[in-house]
C-alpha cells in the first residue's frame, strides 16, 4: 500500500514526517509538493498539517481554521487550502525550513545554513511586530507565541523572513477587545502573560508580553528573561511562576545578557523589551507603537530626527515666549550627576556601564568605541573657533572669560541641546577632518541613552510642531508613557 497521499494539487508522503516539538499522532506535519508547472522562482514546497479530529478537540481546530482561512500577511504563515476528512483535517501551509528555536538551539552554526543564525534579529523583531499588528487589526489574539511558533525562511532575494504560525490557541474577538481562557485551554507555559494563567480577562497586550520574551531570547542567543537561576530554562513551570511573580533578570534597569552581536543599541533594546514585558497589561505598547521605536530606525532616519529636534529647539529659542518648554524639557534629561540618586538616573551622559560624566565633551574624550575620535575630537570641539557655529541669542548669554573654552560647544558642554546641535552641524557643514561614518552611529554609541531619551521627551510636542509627527504613531499608545515611567 502506497504511503503517498494527494490533496487537490498537493502530494505528500506519510513516511516523510517533520518532527517538531511535541509532534504526535494527533498533530503531524508532512513535507509536500504542489504538482503544477511553476516558474523557477516559485517555491512549490509546502507543509501538510494533519489534525486528528477526535483527540485534538473541537475548539483548537476551529480556531485554527477560522484564523488561517482569512489571514494574508507576509509575516503570518500562509494557508494554501484545507481538506476536511472524516477523521482528520489537512492544512496545506507554506514551507519554512527552520523555527527560531531550531536556529538558536539546535543546528551547527557553522554549516551551510549559518545565514539563518546570522540574520538581522532587529529585522526579525520588526517583522513579528508587523505580523502581530496585522493580527490585532484583524481582531485576533494569537496567545501561543514562543520560539517554536516563529518560522524562518529565505525569500527570493536572500533575505530571511519570519512568520507567526500555529493558531490553535488563537481567539477571534467579535465583540469587545477582551477574552478569557476556559478551563485547561491554556497558552505556552514559560512565555505566557501573567493575566492569562491567572485566568483574568486579557487582550492583545498578552501577545505583546510574549513578544517581549521572544525578543530577549533572540538578543541573548537563547537565554530567557524569567529564568532567574541556572537551568531554569529547562523548567517552563519555574519560568511561568517567575512571570506571575514579576521576577526577571532586569537588575537596576539593565539587562546584562543582551549581546552586542545582535543589537548595536543595547539601551534602546532594553527599553523596548522592558515595555513589552510590563506586569500590568495596560502599560505595554501596542504592536503599532513598537514599529515606531527608534530601535528600528536606520541611520538616515535617526539623523533626520536629530535635525528635526534641533530645528524645533532653534525655532523656540528665537521666540520671545518664556519659559522655553522644549529646551527645558530636554535639559531636564541632562541633569548634573551630582543630583540626588533617584534623579541622577535620568542623566543622559551615562555609558552602558553606568559611569556618569559632567558633560558630553568629556564623554567623547574617554570613549573607547571610536578610538579615531576620542581626545583629538573632544579637544577640537572644546577649542574650535567660535566662528565655526554662531551662538544663538548671544546677547542673552554671559560673556566668556579667558578661562572659558573658545567654542560655543565647549561653553555649553553640559547642555543636551548643544550636543544635538553638534551632531546636526557636523553633518551639514563638514568643516572638519574627522571621519564620522554615517554621521550618527558614532554618537548613538558614545551616548547610548541620547536617542531614546530625546524621543520620549519630544513626544509631548508632536502636535505643536508638525515636523515631529512623522516619527510617532498617529494614536500613540503606551510606548512613551511606559518608557517615561522607567528609572534610567
N, C-alpha and C positions, 0 to 999 in steps of 0.2 A: 504493500500500500504506500503510495507516494506521500511524502511529507510536505509537498508544496501545496499552497492554497492560493486561490485567486479571489480578490475582492475588487470588482469593477475592472479597472485597468491597472491594478496593483497585484504583483505576485510576491509571495514571501514563503520562506521555508520554516516550518515549525521546529526544525532542528537548529536553526540559526538564531538562537536567543541572545539578547543583550542583557547581561546580568548587571543590574544596577542595585543600589542599596535596597535591601529587603524585597527584592523581586521574588514572587512566589506564584503558586499555582493560580491564584485568583486575579493576578495582575502581572501580565507577561509582556515584554517588549521584544519584537522581532525586527530584523533588518528586512527591508522590502525594496522593490524597484517598480517605478512607473513604466508600463510597457507601451511607450509611444516613441515616435521619432522626434527627438528634441535637438535643438541647436546645441552644439558642443559646450556653449557657455552655461547651459541649464543643468543643474544637478538633479538627476532623476532618482536619487536615493531618498528613501523615506523610512519611517519607523511605523510599524503597526503595533498599536497598543491594544491588547486583548484583555477584556474585563469579564470575569465570571459573574453573572447576574445574581447567583444565589449567595455567594459569600461576600461580595463587595458591598451589598446593601443598597437600598433604593436611593437615599439622599446623595451620597457622594457621586454616583454615576449620573444622576440627574443634574447635579451642579456642573459637572464637567461638560456634559452635553450642552447645556444652555450657554455656558461660557464660550466654549470652542466654536459653536455654530455662528456666533456673532462677531468675534474679535478679529480685527485685521490691523496689525501694527508690526513694524519691523523688529520690535523688542518683545513681542509676545509670540510664542510658538504657533505656527500656522497649521490649521487642520484642513487637509485636502478633502476629507469626506468621512462619513460614518456609515457602517453597515450594522444593522440590527439582526442578530441571530436569535434562535430560541433560547439558547443557554449562555451566549456570550455576545458582547458588543465589541466591535473593532473600530478603533480610531486610527485614521491614516494621517500621520504627522510629519512635519519637516524633520530631516535627519540632522542631528548635531553630534559630532564625534566625542565631545567631552562635556562634562559638567564642571562647574567651578571647583567642586570637591575633588574631581579627578585631577585637574590641573595642579592644584596646590598640594594635595596629599599623596597621590598615588604614583604617577608615572615619572620616569627618569627625565630630569630637567635638561639633560644633555642630548637627548635623542632628536629625531627629525621634527618632532612636534614642539620643540622648545619655544617656538614663536607664540604659542598659547600662554606659556608661563611668563614670557617677556612682554606680553600685551600691556598696553597702557591701562592701568587699573582705574585711573581717574575717568577715562573714557567709558570704561565698563560701568562704573557707578552712575555716570550721567545717563547711559543707555537704560539702566534699570530704573532710574528716576523717571525717564521718559515713558517707559513701559507702564510703570505704576500710575503715572499721571493719566495715561490713556485709560487704564482700567478704572480708575476712580471717576473719571469723567463719564465712563460707561456705567457708573453706579455699581461696580463690582469690587468687593474686598477679596483679596487672594487668601490670606490667613494661613499660608503654608510656605513662606519664604525661608529657605535655608540653602546651604551651598549645593546640595544635590538637585535643587529645583531651578538653578540658574545654569542654562546650557550655553555652550560656546561653539561657534563655527567660523570658518573663514569665508568672506564674501568673494565676489568675482575679481576684485582688485587687490585682494590680500589683506584686507582689514579684518580684525577679529570682532565678531558681532555677538552680543549677549542677548538671550531671550529668557523670559519667565515661563515656566512650564508647570504642569500638574495642577489642575483646577478642582481637584476632588474635595477640597475644603472651602472653596470659594462661595461667595454669597452675593446674589443679586438683590440690591436694595430697591424694591419697587415703591416703598413708602418710607419717607424719612431718610435719615442718614446714619441710623444705628441699628445694630442687631445683636443677637446673643447666640452662644452655642447651646445645644441641648444635650444633656447627659454626657456620654463619653465621646461625643463628636468634637474632638479637640484638635488643636494645631500642633506644630512641631515643638516638642519639649526641648528646652535649652535655647530656643530662638524666639520664643513667643512673648508678646507684650503682656505685662502683669495683669492687665484688666481682663484678658481672655481667660487665663486659668482661674482667676478669682471669680469667674462666672458673672462678671459685670457686663452691662451693655458696652459695646465697643463700636468704633467707626473706622474710617480709612486710616487714621493715625496708628492703628495696630500694625498695618503693613509698614509704616514708616519706622516703627521701632525695630522690626525685623531687618529692615534695610540698613539701619544703623549698625546692627550686629554683624551683618554681612560686610559692611564697609570696613569695620575694624578687622574682620577676618582677612580681607583682601590686603589691607595696608600693613598687616603684621605677618603676612605669609603663613596664615593658618592658626593664629592664636585667637582665643575667644575673650571678649571683654569681660564676661561674667564668670570666667574660670579663674578664681582667685588663687587657689593653691595648685601646686604641680599635679598634673594628671587629671585635673578637674574636667578637661576637655573630653575625657573618656567616660564621663558620668553626666549625661544631659540632665538628670534629675537634680543634681547638685547645682548645675548652672541655672536651671529654672528657679530653684529655691533662692539663689542669689539675686536673680532678676526680681522676684517677688519682694525681696527684702531691700532692693535698691543697693546692692553691694557689688561694686565694679572695680576695675583696675584704674579708675581715674583718681590720681593722687595729687593733691594740691593743684588742681586744674591742669594736669598734664597727663598724657598717655605715653609712657616711656617706651612702649614697644613699637610705636609707629616707625616704619622703616623708610629711610630716605631713598631706597632703591625704587620705591613705588609712588612716592609723592615728594616733590621738592618743596612743598609748602606745608610743613608739619603743623603750624599753628592753625591755618585755615582748615586742614583736615581734622584736627582736634575739635575745632568749633562746630563743624557741620555734623560730626559723629555725635558729639555731646548733645546737640539739639535734637537729634533723631531719637536718642535713647532716653529722653526725659521720662521720669517715672509717671508724671502727670500728663495724660494724653493731650490735654488742651494746650500744652506748651510746646508740642512738637510741630515742626513746619509741615506744610503740605508738600506734595511732590512737585508742584509748580514752583513753590518757594525755593526748593532745593536747586532747581535748574538755574536759578539766577545767582547762586552763590559765587563769590569771586574765585573759589577753588577751581571752577570750570572755565575761567576766563583765559584766553590766550594773551600773549604779551601785548599785542596791539590794543586789545580792549582794556587791559589794566592801565596802560599808558593813557588811553583816551579818557578813562575815568579820572585819573590824577589831574590831567589837564583841565577837565570839566570842573572839578572841585576847585582848582586853582583859579579858574575864571570866575566862578561864583564868589569865592573869597575876595577876589580883586574888585568885583562889582560892588560888594558890600563895603569894602574898605574905602571906596570913593564916595559913598553916600554920606549924608550928614546925620543919618539916623544913629541913635545911640540907645541901648548898648548894641554892639556888633554881635548878633546872635550866632552866626555861622562861625566867626573867629573864636568867640568864647567857647562854643561847644567843642571845637577842635582842640583848643588849647587845654580844655579841661581833661582831655585824654592824655596830655603830656605833662602831668603833674611832676613836681620835684620828687625824686625818690626818697627824700627825707621825710615825706609826709607820713602820717600815721599808717600802720601796716596795711589795714584793710583798703585804704585808698591808694596806697602805693602800688597795689596790684594792677591798677589801671594804666600805669606808666608805660608808654609805648616804647621807650628806649630800653627795652629788656630783650636780651637774646634768648635763644631756646634753652639755655642752661639756667636761666633765671637771674643772671647777673644784670644789674641795672647801671645806668650811666647818667651823668649830669646833663649831657647834651648829645645831640646826634652826630656832631663832628667827632667827638671822642669815640663814639661807637664805630664810625668809619675807620678811625685811626688804628684801632686794635683788631679790626676784622681780619680773620684768617681764611675766609672763604674765597676772597678775591685778592690774593697777595699782590697783584699788579696795581691795585689801588692803594688801600691802607694808608700808611703815613704820608706818602707824597700827595695823594689826592686830598687827604684831610688838610695838609698844610696849604695846598693850592686854594681850597675853598675858604680856609680860615684867613688867608692873607691876600687873596686876589684883589686886584684893583677894584675900587668901588664902582668904577665905570662899567664893569662887566654887567652889572644889573643895577639899575637905579632903584633906590629905596622908595617904596610907596609912602606918600604923605610925609616927606622928610621933615616938614615943619613941626609935626606933632611928636617927633622922636627926640629924645635927649641927645645933646651933642656928644660926639665921640671924643675921648681924650687920647693922649699919646699912648696910654697903656691898653687902649682898646684895639681890637683887630681892625684892619683896614677895610675889610669887605662887609657888605650888608649881611651876608650869610654868617660870617664869624660873629658879628654883633648879636644876631638873632638866633644863635645856635641852640637855644633852649625852646624854640617855638616850632611846633609841628607845621605851621603854615609855611614857614620858610624852607623846611625840608621838601614839602610838596612843590614849592616854587623852584628849588634847586633842580629837582627831577625834571620839571617841565622845561626850564630854561636850558639845561644841559643837553636836552634832546632837540630843542628848537634851534638854538644858536650854534652849538657845536664849536664854540670858540675855545677849544682845549685839545690836548693831545692824548687824552685818556680813552682807552677802549672800554665802552660801556655795553658792548654787545647789542642786545635788543633795546637797551635804554631803560629797562625797568626791572628785569630779573635780579640784577646785582643789588638793587635797592631793597627789593622784597625779601631777599635772603639775609641781607645785613640787618634789616628791620622787619622781622617776621610777623610782628603784630600790626604793622602800619596799615596795610591794605584793608584788612577785615575791620579794624577799629574805625578807620575813616569811613568805610562803607556803612557800618552801623550808625555812626554819628550823623551822616548826611541824609539818611532815610527820612528824617523828620522835615527836611527842607525840599523834598522832591516835588511837592505841589506848588511851592513858591517859586522854584527855579525849574522851568520845564526841561532844560537840557539834562537834568538828572533823571528824568522819568524812564529813559530807556534802560537804565541799569537796575530797575526794581520792577517786580510784578505789578500789574495794574491794581490788583487787590492783594496787597501784602498780607500774608497770613501771620504765622507766629515766628518767622525766622529771625528778624532783627529784634523783635520783642524778646524772644527767648535768649538770644545771644547777649542782649543787654542785661540779663539777669545773672550771667556768669561773672565770677570774680576772676580777673586776669592778673 
